[in-house]
Amino acid sequence: MKNVCLLCCEKVITDANGQTSLIGIIQGIKISVVPQSETPANAVVPNQWAVFAVWQTDANEAGKEFVQMFHILWPNGSEFIKTPPLKFKPLHMRRAINYIPLHGMPVGQKGDLIVRSWVEDGAGIVMTEIIEYKILVEHEPLPVPTSA
């Protein structure tokens, strides 16, 4: 099994025919902060987003059960979340598309959020390389009001 893509986006839509669309691919996020005020390192804004992965599978992997793992790290390297394992079985299409919706974007630390993903077999053995996607978090000071 080989990774085709790992992306973070605002929304994943799957139509009745199984066609998938990604809305708003997230490359970075900029938040406004109060000058001379410390933003809590664990600050999270309440927006929804998703992590999306596509894997190219071999014919001998069709019908076997695998587990998709997603792990998100703060810029300082500490864990934000390790999502529950997402079980899947590649079918005859020789491609597996997996995504997981998330609620809350971690913005308390400036720098790169690291989104990691990999696939394990049913016994928990890692079957793929660990891939990464980075989201740059920037803090932009709010303008200081001037008196008239």
DAGIKA-V100212 format. One record per residue. RES is the residue in three letters. SS is DSSP state (~ for helix, > for strand, _ for the rest). PSI is psi in whole degrees, 0 to 359 (* if undefined). D_LAST is the distance of its C-alpha to the last C-alpha in Angstrom with 2 decimals. Layout:
<<RES/SS/PSI/D_LAST> <RES/SS/PSI/D_LAST>>
//
This chain:
<<MET/_/135/63.85> <LYS/>/139/61.17> <ASN/>/135/57.42> <VAL/>/317/56.23> <CYS/>/154/52.52> <LEU/>/121/50.04> <LEU/>/155/46.63> <CYS/>/139/43.72> <CYS/>/170/42.20> <GLU/>/326/40.22> <LYS/>/146/43.36> <VAL/>/129/47.10> <ILE/>/131/48.97> <THR/>/124/52.77> <ASP/_/180/54.47> <ALA/_/337/57.85> <ASN/_/3/59.67> <GLY/_/7/58.18> <GLN/_/136/55.90> <THR/>/136/52.74> <SER/>/139/49.26> <LEU/>/132/46.30> <ILE/>/126/42.80> <GLY/>/72/39.82> <ILE/>/130/41.28> <ILE/_/118/38.96> <GLN/_/331/38.58> <GLY/>/169/35.45> <ILE/>/135/32.60> <LYS/>/126/28.98> <ILE/>/150/26.97> <SER/>/132/23.35> <VAL/>/154/23.14> <VAL/_/126/20.62> <PRO/_/150/20.03> <GLN/_/29/22.02> <SER/_/140/23.91> <GLU/_/127/27.52> <THR/_/131/28.68> <PRO/_/134/32.09> <ALA/_/337/34.84> <ASN/_/21/36.56> <ALA/_/137/33.61> <VAL/>/131/34.86> <VAL/>/146/33.02> <PRO/>/58/35.03> <ASN/>/154/36.01> <GLN/>/147/39.54> <TRP/>/178/41.13> <ALA/>/151/44.65> <VAL/>/132/46.78> <PHE/>/133/49.43> <ALA/>/144/52.58> <VAL/>/132/55.53> <TRP/>/135/58.84> <GLN/>/126/61.81> <THR/_/160/64.95> <ASP/_/159/68.59> <ALA/~/326/71.36> <ASN/~/354/72.74> <GLU/~/350/69.47> <ALA/_/131/69.65> <GLY/_/349/70.06> <LYS/_/150/69.47> <GLU/>/134/66.75> <PHE/>/171/63.87> <VAL/>/124/60.68> <GLN/>/132/57.23> <MET/>/139/55.00> <PHE/>/132/51.20> <HIS/>/125/49.49> <ILE/>/130/45.73> <LEU/>/142/44.47> <TRP/_/163/41.06> <PRO/_/332/39.99> <ASN/_/1/41.46> <GLY/_/351/44.80> <SER/_/160/45.03> <GLU/>/129/46.09> <PHE/>/307/43.67> <ILE/>/145/46.48> <LYS/>/112/50.05> <THR/_/159/50.76> <PRO/_/148/54.08> <PRO/_/138/56.81> <LEU/>/106/57.00> <LYS/>/142/60.68> <PHE/>/159/61.80> <LYS/>/115/64.97> <PRO/_/140/64.92> <LEU/_/197/67.01> <HIS/_/347/69.01> <MET/_/347/65.91> <ARG/_/28/65.77> <ARG/>/139/62.04> <ALA/>/128/60.09> <ILE/>/121/56.54> <ASN/>/144/54.77> <TYR/>/159/51.27> <ILE/>/127/49.60> <PRO/>/144/46.48> <LEU/>/152/43.99> <HIS/>/114/41.30> <GLY/>/120/38.34> <MET/>/123/36.99> <PRO/>/120/36.78> <VAL/_/5/33.41> <GLY/_/341/33.08> <GLN/_/133/34.39> <LYS/_/146/33.35> <GLY/>/194/36.29> <ASP/>/120/39.21> <LEU/>/138/40.47> <ILE/>/122/44.20> <VAL/>/118/46.13> <ARG/>/148/49.86> <SER/>/152/52.73> <TRP/>/170/56.51> <VAL/>/137/59.61> <GLU/>/158/62.29> <ASP/>/182/65.73> <GLY/_/339/66.94> <ALA/_/3/67.98> <GLY/_/13/64.53> <ILE/_/129/65.53> <VAL/>/124/62.79> <MET/_/347/64.04> <THR/_/172/61.26> <GLU/_/158/58.98> <ILE/_/122/55.67> <ILE/>/157/52.99> <GLU/>/148/49.25> <TYR/>/135/46.09> <LYS/>/140/42.74> <ILE/>/118/39.27> <LEU/>/123/36.42> <VAL/>/124/33.69> <GLU/>/145/30.37> <HIS/>/123/27.30> <GLU/>/120/23.97> <PRO/>/137/20.94> <LEU/_/145/18.13> <PRO/_/141/14.90> <VAL/_/125/12.72> <PRO/_/141/9.40> <THR/_/143/6.44> <SER/_/143/3.80> <ALA/_/*/0.00>>
//
